[in-house]
Structures are given as structure tokens and as C-alpha cells.
């Protein structure tokens, strides 16, 4: 007859299949989060780029706007 301690220990042991199942769930959750982050970054990048492009286009009602390139006024940093 097995002792009480050996029965308790066998009931509390975790099988390999349970460990593998838990690891599979963790890996799947991690992959789902990575995919969600990738899609979010792509979406936010597209939204920011569209906002930037629309902000850099001059307004049609701006009378001071010309299509000419700005004049070059020398170096941006002072020369010592």
C-alpha cells in the first residue's frame, strides 16, 4: 500500500503534456501580440505620413505661395 506522501506527490506532479500545452498557449499569445503591434505600427505610420504630407502642401488660398524653390541664403551655421 502506497504511503500518503507518495499519493500526494503524484497528484501534485505536472505532466510534460501540460507543460507543453502551457508553453504553446504562451507562444501563441506572444505571437498574437507581436502581430497586433506590427499592424498598429504600420497603421500609425501611414496615418502620420498622410498627416505630414497634407500639412506640407500649401493652401490654395495662400497668396504668398509660389512654386519656385526658396532662395539659398548661404550656410545655415555661421562660419568663424
N, C-alpha and C positions, 0 to 999 in steps of 0.2 A: 504494500500500500504506500503510495507516494506521500511524502510529508506535506503539510500545509504550506510551507515556504516554497517548495518546488511548484506547487499548483499556482500560487500567486505569481511567481516569477514567469511561468509560462503564459499566464493570462495577460501579463503586462508587456510581454515582448512584442516588438513590432516586426512584421514580416517584410521581406525585401520588396514584395509587390506593393505594399502600402507606401514604402519609401519612394519607390519609382513612380507610383501614381501621384504622390505629392509633388515630386520634382517636375513631373510633366505639367501639372497644373501651374506651378510657379513659372516654368519656362513659357507656357502659353500666355499667361498674364503679362509677363515681361515683354514678349513679342508684340502683344496687342498694344501695350503702352508705347512701345517704340514706333509702331506703325502710326498710332494716333499723333504722336509728337511730330513725326515726319510730315504727315498730312497738314498739321497745324502750321508748321514752319513754311511749307510750300504755299499754303493759303495766305498767311500773313505777309510773306514776301511778295506775292502777286498783288495783294491789296496795297502794300506800301509803295510798290513800284508804280502802280496806277495813280495813286495819290500824288507821288512825286512828279510824274510826267504831267498830270493835269495842273499842278502848281507851277511848273516851269513854263507852261505855254502862256504867252502873253494874251491879255484880254483883247478882244476885237475892238472894244470901246476905248482902248488906251491911245490917245492922240500922239503921245511922245514916242511910241514904238516905231522902230524902223527895222527892216530886215537886214540891215548892214551889220557887219561884225563890229564889236566895240574897238575903239582905237587903242593902240598899245601905248602905254604911258611910261615905259621903262621898267626897270626891275621892281619887284614888289618889296624887296628889302633894301634898306639904304646901303650904299656902298661906302665903306670907310677908307 
